[in-house]
């Protein structure tokens, strides 16, 4: 602003009638030194009542400006001094050459799409010398060093408050990804421009990445895609569920694996990684077995403080175990059948252990046969939905002759015809049952 002459307007005085014989004139003084004299020999046009003060007079500091007006009648009037402050000192930027102060997260991780989803990018301006109302901050967001690509201007309203610069998401996206060099200059109200601040280099990766949350991976499952099979004959603990490496997970998000449907016995969730492997999670065996004969939905949930997203689901068909299951045993039975005459009052029944047997699993043992004449005998429940004790899970059922069928019930059956003892187990608190094969089928002898 002070790189050109300073115009000073002079007010018109009363009774002005300049002529060639009696001209009127003014002289402008700057700190007592004459700047310019202007003379008129005819009516004075209002737009000529000014003086341009040359640049060489415009030194930094306070100047006293006066003028002397000479009228056609010879009278002279001097003005009251006008005090002008000339400011030619550019603002001096603050700490670290005025370098903008960004959040530590931005400096560490860059300006990411995730950051802009949850935050507004701001920077603090270090306090500079003598900030004043109407100072103008000129902000640059450069794609190349020293390109001075202006993005905004901020007029200072309250010098007593911290100065914060906001960078719009739209501008950041428009300027694209890559290294960006962010800096500013301060222009005070006198037009003095500061040196540029020290640029802050930011890594920008703000272009949104399509959110991909593909289904989980289960090494023990067979098949591919969204529908697979887990065969319990081949299952060995632990069952590990893996979140694919291609899944887009942000650092501030929590991963939760969801196994099954809420409210069912086989439902399980976990956010605890397996052995510290952040994308690998273990499903406890009891919850695996509880899904026997079911198609279980397996997914992972990505959540932050505000939102939760579910991945694409995997439909896992859990095939029940059909191998290595024990056959019921009836004390006193042999290859020829069972002799009723030699039986005690209560005949012991036993059932051995099976792979992955555990306390709390429920077992039912049932005896069926035919009545004399050929009609079906009422089924007799030796055990019904019996929850295994720790001892039974260790050694089997009835190993202490504490599970029996009364001889009196066997006596109601048709001699010479077969009767059957079946066993089944439930892993989901009795909701579904897995039948043991083979069953015990033998003739009843007298």
PLY file of the C-alpha trace (Angstrom):
ply
format ascii 1.0
element vertex 446
property float x
property float y
property float z
element edge 445
property int vertex1
property int vertex2
end_header
0.00 0.00 0.00
2.86 2.40 0.80
4.64 1.65 -2.43
2.82 4.52 -4.13
2.14 8.20 -3.26
-0.29 8.92 -0.43
-3.21 11.14 -1.46
-4.34 13.79 1.04
-7.57 15.68 0.34
-7.91 19.39 1.28
-11.31 20.80 2.32
-12.62 23.79 0.31
-12.48 27.12 2.08
-15.10 29.91 2.04
-15.09 32.83 -0.40
-12.94 31.35 -3.11
-12.72 33.53 -6.31
-9.30 33.06 -7.87
-8.41 35.13 -10.97
-5.25 35.56 -13.03
-4.51 38.75 -11.11
-5.41 37.29 -7.72
-4.66 33.56 -7.73
-5.29 31.18 -4.84
-2.93 28.47 -3.75
-2.21 25.86 -1.11
1.01 24.45 0.25
1.10 21.01 1.96
3.72 20.44 4.66
4.95 17.07 5.95
6.68 17.41 9.30
7.24 21.08 8.40
8.78 20.34 5.01
6.99 21.58 1.93
5.63 18.74 -0.15
3.83 20.55 -2.96
2.27 23.90 -3.86
-0.84 24.02 -6.06
-2.13 27.25 -7.61
-5.47 28.12 -9.28
-6.33 31.12 -11.49
-9.97 30.25 -11.99
-12.72 28.43 -10.13
-11.23 25.48 -8.31
-12.63 22.07 -9.41
-13.38 20.02 -6.27
-11.53 17.01 -7.65
-8.29 19.06 -7.73
-8.22 19.76 -4.02
-5.68 17.12 -3.06
-1.96 16.57 -2.86
-0.06 13.33 -3.54
2.67 12.85 -0.96
5.65 11.17 -2.67
6.82 7.83 -1.35
10.09 9.25 -0.09
8.20 11.19 2.59
6.44 8.06 3.84
8.88 6.96 6.49
7.92 4.66 9.34
6.66 6.59 12.37
4.32 9.48 13.23
4.05 12.44 10.82
2.45 15.89 11.32
0.60 17.03 8.20
-0.50 20.68 7.72
-1.38 22.96 4.85
-1.51 26.70 4.23
-4.34 28.17 2.12
-3.86 31.58 0.40
-7.08 33.35 -0.73
-7.72 35.79 -3.61
-7.92 38.63 -1.10
-4.49 37.93 0.29
-5.70 36.25 3.47
-3.95 33.08 4.61
-5.19 30.31 6.88
-3.09 27.47 8.32
-4.64 24.11 9.19
-4.56 22.30 12.48
-1.87 19.58 12.29
-3.09 16.13 11.31
-1.16 13.31 13.01
-0.58 10.27 10.77
1.03 7.03 11.84
3.01 5.35 9.09
3.48 1.62 9.64
6.08 0.10 7.37
7.11 -2.82 9.61
5.86 -6.20 8.40
4.39 -8.62 10.96
6.98 -10.93 12.53
5.75 -14.50 12.74
5.81 -16.59 15.92
7.62 -19.71 17.09
9.24 -22.08 14.63
9.02 -19.45 11.88
5.27 -19.33 12.36
4.82 -22.98 11.37
1.18 -24.06 11.69
0.36 -26.41 14.58
-1.66 -29.50 13.55
-2.98 -32.41 15.62
-0.35 -35.03 16.37
-2.54 -37.64 14.68
-2.47 -35.67 11.42
1.31 -35.29 11.54
1.72 -39.01 12.32
-0.91 -40.64 10.10
-1.61 -37.95 7.54
-4.91 -36.52 6.38
-6.88 -39.70 5.68
-10.40 -40.29 4.45
-11.16 -41.78 7.87
-9.88 -38.69 9.64
-12.07 -36.41 7.53
-15.11 -38.61 8.22
-14.81 -37.87 11.93
-12.94 -34.57 12.15
-12.51 -31.12 10.68
-8.91 -30.38 9.76
-7.71 -27.35 11.73
-4.41 -25.72 12.55
-3.39 -23.15 15.14
-1.38 -20.08 14.16
1.45 -19.34 16.61
1.09 -15.88 18.12
2.92 -13.27 16.05
4.09 -9.77 16.99
1.37 -7.12 17.48
-1.65 -8.78 15.88
-4.37 -6.25 15.17
-7.95 -6.11 13.98
-8.20 -6.33 10.17
-4.91 -8.21 9.77
-5.35 -10.64 6.90
-4.02 -14.20 6.94
-3.39 -15.57 3.47
-3.36 -19.37 3.55
-1.68 -21.66 1.02
-2.11 -25.39 0.32
0.62 -26.22 -2.18
0.90 -29.30 -4.34
4.53 -28.42 -5.06
6.96 -26.67 -2.70
6.80 -22.84 -2.86
3.90 -22.87 -5.36
1.89 -20.39 -3.25
-1.48 -21.93 -4.17
-3.80 -19.74 -2.15
-6.81 -21.46 -0.64
-8.35 -18.94 1.75
-8.09 -15.62 3.56
-8.94 -14.95 7.19
-9.53 -11.46 8.55
-8.56 -11.09 12.18
-11.52 -10.00 14.30
-10.27 -10.41 17.86
-6.49 -10.32 18.38
-6.87 -11.54 21.98
-8.16 -14.96 20.88
-6.14 -17.89 19.48
-6.13 -17.95 15.70
-7.37 -21.17 14.12
-7.45 -22.01 10.42
-10.04 -24.47 9.10
-9.37 -26.44 5.92
-12.53 -27.63 4.20
-12.94 -31.26 3.19
-14.06 -30.11 -0.25
-10.84 -28.17 -0.81
-8.68 -31.06 0.39
-10.42 -33.51 -1.95
-10.23 -31.06 -4.85
-6.47 -30.64 -4.39
-6.00 -34.43 -4.42
-3.78 -36.89 -2.56
-0.04 -36.76 -2.02
2.40 -34.52 -0.17
0.94 -31.08 0.55
2.83 -28.05 1.83
0.75 -25.81 4.08
1.80 -22.29 5.05
0.54 -18.70 5.31
1.49 -15.03 5.31
0.12 -12.14 7.36
-0.79 -8.85 5.72
-1.45 -6.09 8.25
-3.98 -3.31 7.70
-1.19 -1.02 6.50
-0.47 -3.46 3.69
2.79 -4.82 5.09
3.24 -8.48 4.16
5.08 -10.85 6.46
7.53 -13.46 5.32
5.94 -16.81 4.58
5.61 -19.23 7.46
7.66 -22.38 7.51
5.63 -24.94 5.48
4.20 -28.00 7.20
4.36 -31.11 5.02
1.25 -33.29 5.25
0.66 -36.68 3.69
-2.84 -36.56 2.22
-4.77 -39.75 1.42
-8.26 -38.29 1.60
-9.87 -39.90 -1.42
-12.46 -42.30 0.07
-11.62 -45.98 -0.34
-14.64 -48.19 -1.07
-15.36 -50.04 2.17
-14.75 -53.73 1.63
-15.78 -56.16 4.38
-15.66 -59.63 2.76
-16.71 -62.78 4.65
-14.50 -64.41 7.26
-12.04 -67.17 6.46
-12.20 -70.51 8.33
-9.36 -72.88 7.50
-11.24 -75.98 8.68
-14.28 -75.20 6.54
-14.82 -76.78 3.14
-15.99 -74.95 0.04
-15.61 -71.30 -0.89
-17.61 -68.11 -1.09
-20.50 -67.23 1.19
-21.66 -70.83 1.83
-19.29 -73.42 3.30
-19.36 -76.59 5.38
-17.74 -77.61 8.66
-17.74 -81.37 9.19
-17.42 -82.22 12.88
-15.97 -85.64 12.06
-12.86 -83.77 10.90
-12.97 -80.91 13.38
-10.10 -80.34 15.79
-9.87 -77.45 18.29
-9.33 -74.60 18.18
-11.65 -73.30 15.48
-10.07 -70.08 14.24
-11.95 -67.38 12.37
-9.88 -64.96 10.33
-10.82 -61.47 9.18
-9.41 -61.17 5.63
-6.44 -58.90 5.03
-8.48 -57.18 2.31
-11.03 -55.95 4.86
-10.67 -52.19 5.38
-10.31 -51.67 9.14
-9.25 -48.31 10.58
-6.93 -48.01 13.59
-9.60 -46.55 15.89
-12.14 -49.28 15.16
-12.95 -52.41 17.15
-13.30 -55.81 15.50
-15.88 -58.22 16.90
-16.48 -61.71 15.50
-20.11 -62.83 15.74
-20.90 -66.56 15.74
-24.59 -67.45 15.47
-27.76 -65.63 16.39
-28.45 -63.81 19.67
-30.63 -65.77 22.07
-29.47 -69.20 20.91
-27.24 -71.61 22.83
-24.53 -71.45 20.19
-24.30 -67.65 20.08
-20.86 -66.25 20.81
-19.02 -62.99 20.21
-15.44 -61.98 20.85
-13.21 -58.98 20.34
-10.12 -60.66 21.80
-7.57 -61.70 19.17
-6.13 -65.21 19.28
-2.57 -65.20 20.62
-2.18 -61.50 19.83
-2.88 -61.96 16.11
-5.13 -58.96 15.54
-7.28 -60.48 12.77
-7.56 -64.02 14.14
-10.23 -65.08 16.66
-11.04 -68.36 18.42
-14.51 -69.86 18.73
-14.63 -72.02 21.89
-15.41 -75.67 21.18
-18.66 -75.66 23.16
-20.08 -73.02 20.80
-18.87 -74.91 17.75
-20.60 -78.10 18.92
-23.75 -76.15 19.82
-24.18 -75.35 16.13
-24.15 -79.06 15.21
-26.83 -79.76 12.54
-27.36 -76.00 12.08
-26.30 -73.51 9.47
-24.59 -70.81 11.49
-24.09 -67.23 10.34
-20.54 -66.02 10.93
-19.52 -62.39 10.46
-17.44 -59.64 11.99
-18.59 -56.24 13.17
-16.50 -53.10 12.77
-17.38 -50.37 15.25
-16.22 -47.04 16.57
-17.77 -44.73 19.14
-20.64 -43.81 16.83
-21.25 -46.49 14.20
-21.12 -50.23 13.58
-20.82 -52.05 10.25
-21.38 -55.77 9.68
-19.29 -57.67 7.17
-20.66 -59.89 4.47
-21.88 -63.05 6.21
-20.61 -66.60 5.86
-23.31 -69.30 6.05
-21.52 -72.27 7.62
-23.32 -75.62 7.50
-22.14 -77.55 10.57
-22.41 -81.27 9.89
-22.98 -83.40 13.01
-20.41 -85.95 14.10
-21.28 -89.41 12.83
-18.07 -91.28 13.61
-16.40 -92.51 16.82
-19.69 -92.41 18.73
-20.23 -95.07 21.41
-22.86 -97.80 21.25
-24.99 -98.30 24.38
-24.10 -101.37 26.44
-26.55 -103.49 28.45
-25.00 -105.48 31.28
-25.45 -109.21 30.65
-26.11 -108.94 26.91
-24.11 -111.08 24.48
-24.16 -112.14 20.84
-27.22 -114.32 21.48
-29.23 -111.48 23.03
-30.29 -110.73 26.58
-31.56 -113.33 29.02
-34.35 -111.95 31.20
-34.18 -114.85 33.62
-30.62 -114.12 34.66
-31.12 -110.34 34.95
-30.94 -108.45 38.25
-33.79 -106.24 39.39
-32.13 -103.22 37.84
-30.02 -103.89 34.77
-27.06 -101.50 34.32
-26.70 -99.59 31.05
-23.44 -97.93 30.07
-22.37 -95.45 27.42
-18.73 -94.72 26.70
-17.14 -91.38 25.93
-16.94 -89.64 22.55
-14.65 -87.02 20.99
-15.08 -83.57 22.55
-17.34 -84.84 25.34
-17.70 -82.15 28.02
-19.47 -81.40 31.25
-22.93 -79.94 30.69
-23.68 -81.74 27.44
-27.07 -83.44 27.63
-27.64 -87.14 26.99
-30.80 -89.15 26.47
-30.95 -92.97 26.49
-34.17 -94.70 25.43
-35.36 -98.29 25.26
-38.01 -99.38 22.74
-39.50 -102.76 21.81
-42.73 -104.61 21.11
-45.43 -105.97 23.39
-46.71 -109.51 23.17
-48.95 -109.56 20.13
-46.77 -107.18 18.14
-47.80 -103.64 19.12
-45.14 -101.08 19.98
-44.26 -100.86 23.64
-44.20 -97.39 25.22
-40.70 -95.93 24.97
-38.82 -96.07 28.24
-36.50 -93.14 29.04
-33.46 -94.50 30.83
-32.12 -90.93 30.81
-33.73 -87.81 29.39
-31.79 -84.59 28.77
-29.35 -85.62 31.46
-26.57 -83.02 31.93
-23.19 -84.69 32.17
-21.17 -84.29 35.32
-17.43 -83.75 35.18
-16.93 -87.39 36.24
-19.21 -88.70 33.50
-17.45 -86.52 30.93
-14.20 -88.12 32.04
-15.15 -91.81 32.32
-18.51 -92.26 30.56
-22.11 -92.78 31.66
-23.23 -95.57 33.97
-19.70 -96.75 34.67
-20.62 -97.01 38.35
-23.81 -98.98 37.65
-25.90 -95.93 38.49
-27.84 -95.92 35.19
-30.28 -98.86 34.93
-33.46 -100.18 33.36
-35.87 -102.11 35.62
-36.22 -105.82 34.94
-39.95 -105.35 35.39
-40.04 -103.11 32.30
-38.06 -105.60 30.23
-40.51 -108.27 31.35
-43.36 -106.41 29.62
-41.70 -106.92 26.22
-42.33 -109.83 23.84
-39.92 -112.68 24.49
-38.07 -113.77 21.38
-38.35 -110.41 19.68
-35.79 -107.65 19.42
-35.68 -104.51 21.55
-33.52 -101.44 20.94
-31.50 -99.07 23.12
-30.62 -95.72 21.53
-28.54 -92.81 22.76
-28.37 -89.20 21.65
-26.54 -86.07 22.74
-27.44 -82.40 22.68
-24.80 -79.68 22.51
-27.28 -76.79 22.61
-29.13 -77.29 25.88
-31.67 -79.69 24.41
-32.74 -77.69 21.37
-31.45 -80.30 18.91
-30.20 -83.87 19.28
-27.53 -85.95 17.55
-28.29 -89.69 17.49
-25.46 -92.11 18.23
-24.85 -94.85 15.72
-24.86 -97.79 15.95
-27.75 -98.52 18.28
-27.97 -101.62 20.49
-30.52 -104.00 18.96
-30.84 -107.55 20.29
-33.44 -110.23 21.01
-34.99 -110.70 24.42
-34.57 -114.24 25.77
-36.43 -115.82 28.65
0 1
1 2
2 3
3 4
4 5
5 6
6 7
7 8
8 9
9 10
10 11
11 12
12 13
13 14
14 15
15 16
16 17
17 18
18 19
19 20
20 21
21 22
22 23
23 24
24 25
25 26
26 27
27 28
28 29
29 30
30 31
31 32
32 33
33 34
34 35
35 36
36 37
37 38
38 39
39 40
40 41
41 42
42 43
43 44
44 45
45 46
46 47
47 48
48 49
49 50
50 51
51 52
52 53
53 54
54 55
55 56
56 57
57 58
58 59
59 60
60 61
61 62
62 63
63 64
64 65
65 66
66 67
67 68
68 69
69 70
70 71
71 72
72 73
73 74
74 75
75 76
76 77
77 78
78 79
79 80
80 81
81 82
82 83
83 84
84 85
85 86
86 87
87 88
88 89
89 90
90 91
91 92
92 93
93 94
94 95
95 96
96 97
97 98
98 99
99 100
100 101
101 102
102 103
103 104
104 105
105 106
106 107
107 108
108 109
109 110
110 111
111 112
112 113
113 114
114 115
115 116
116 117
117 118
118 119
119 120
120 121
121 122
122 123
123 124
124 125
125 126
126 127
127 128
128 129
129 130
130 131
131 132
132 133
133 134
134 135
135 136
136 137
137 138
138 139
139 140
140 141
141 142
142 143
143 144
144 145
145 146
146 147
147 148
148 149
149 150
150 151
151 152
152 153
153 154
154 155
155 156
156 157
157 158
158 159
159 160
160 161
161 162
162 163
163 164
164 165
165 166
166 167
167 168
168 169
169 170
170 171
171 172
172 173
173 174
174 175
175 176
176 177
177 178
178 179
179 180
180 181
181 182
182 183
183 184
184 185
185 186
186 187
187 188
188 189
189 190
190 191
191 192
192 193
193 194
194 195
195 196
196 197
197 198
198 199
199 200
200 201
201 202
202 203
203 204
204 205
205 206
206 207
207 208
208 209
209 210
210 211
211 212
212 213
213 214
214 215
215 216
216 217
217 218
218 219
219 220
220 221
221 222
222 223
223 224
224 225
225 226
226 227
227 228
228 229
229 230
230 231
231 232
232 233
233 234
234 235
235 236
236 237
237 238
238 239
239 240
240 241
241 242
242 243
243 244
244 245
245 246
246 247
247 248
248 249
249 250
250 251
251 252
252 253
253 254
254 255
255 256
256 257
257 258
258 259
259 260
260 261
261 262
262 263
263 264
264 265
265 266
266 267
267 268
268 269
269 270
270 271
271 272
272 273
273 274
274 275
275 276
276 277
277 278
278 279
279 280
280 281
281 282
282 283
283 284
284 285
285 286
286 287
287 288
288 289
289 290
290 291
291 292
292 293
293 294
294 295
295 296
296 297
297 298
298 299
299 300
300 301
301 302
302 303
303 304
304 305
305 306
306 307
307 308
308 309
309 310
310 311
311 312
312 313
313 314
314 315
315 316
316 317
317 318
318 319
319 320
320 321
321 322
322 323
323 324
324 325
325 326
326 327
327 328
328 329
329 330
330 331
331 332
332 333
333 334
334 335
335 336
336 337
337 338
338 339
339 340
340 341
341 342
342 343
343 344
344 345
345 346
346 347
347 348
348 349
349 350
350 351
351 352
352 353
353 354
354 355
355 356
356 357
357 358
358 359
359 360
360 361
361 362
362 363
363 364
364 365
365 366
366 367
367 368
368 369
369 370
370 371
371 372
372 373
373 374
374 375
375 376
376 377
377 378
378 379
379 380
380 381
381 382
382 383
383 384
384 385
385 386
386 387
387 388
388 389
389 390
390 391
391 392
392 393
393 394
394 395
395 396
396 397
397 398
398 399
399 400
400 401
401 402
402 403
403 404
404 405
405 406
406 407
407 408
408 409
409 410
410 411
411 412
412 413
413 414
414 415
415 416
416 417
417 418
418 419
419 420
420 421
421 422
422 423
423 424
424 425
425 426
426 427
427 428
428 429
429 430
430 431
431 432
432 433
433 434
434 435
435 436
436 437
437 438
438 439
439 440
440 441
441 442
442 443
443 444
444 445
